[in-house]
Amino acid sequence: MYVSIMEKNKKITTTSRDVETTKEKPILDNLEKLVKTESQGFRPRKLLVDLDTAYKAYNEVKGTKKAEDAEKTLNNVYNDAVYAYSLDNHVAITGSVTKTYRPLVVGMTEQLMAEFDCKAPHEKALAELIASSYARYIQFTSFFNNAQNIDYLSTEKTNYYTMFSKEADKAHRQFTNALMTLKQIKTPVPTVNVMAKNAFVAQNQQLNTFGNEKQKEIVNG
């Protein structure tokens, strides 16, 4: 892997003589930059280029014996590209719940993004977290209720009860925390203008300022 990466970057040389005598930027700095930017081919834009290449390659061999291998390559690249844009298509977050609740996660995420006008990546991530936490709460509550249909008592049954109960509580906490965080982010910060030369405003305090026997403004903090 290291050799193939070095071969792709023609500007980097690896001989000890180059390290000692080069008058350009030190090779270690170049190597550091290369390592920091290396993503093993999983950058979204790179995946789109690979997807286009794989699709063209598949069309060229479609209907031949090589089509099967080309189709596998195309599907692999497509799956990587889909996950790269998961904050928009919500594929990755659906893996946090069983198949039954995946439509709920996607639908609720889209509704939350519309309600709170989520544009930034962290806002989209919070919307996904809220939806997945809600779905997991329902999921584990359902598991807990189904476990009660067992007609006998045992240590295993008790452990099931405990696990499902804890997971449901955890999902509920994640739901409320993520929802409160998103609300705080999307709630405008109020501004207060005080028309006075000298004023000190504290929390939960009413401030009356007067000048020339005339009240200028009353601010409720």
Secondary structure as GFF3:
##gff-version 3
##sequence-region A 1 221
A	DSSP	alpha_helix	2	8	.	.	.	ID=ss1
A	DSSP	alpha_helix	16	21	.	.	.	ID=ss2
A	DSSP	alpha_helix	27	37	.	.	.	ID=ss3
A	DSSP	alpha_helix	44	61	.	.	.	ID=ss4
A	DSSP	alpha_helix	67	84	.	.	.	ID=ss5
A	DSSP	alpha_helix	86	89	.	.	.	ID=ss6
A	DSSP	three_ten_helix	92	96	.	.	.	ID=ss7
A	DSSP	three_ten_helix	99	101	.	.	.	ID=ss8
A	DSSP	alpha_helix	102	115	.	.	.	ID=ss9
A	DSSP	alpha_helix	121	147	.	.	.	ID=ss10
A	DSSP	alpha_helix	155	186	.	.	.	ID=ss11
A	DSSP	beta_strand	206	211	.	.	.	ID=ss12
A	DSSP	beta_strand	214	220	.	.	.	ID=ss13
###
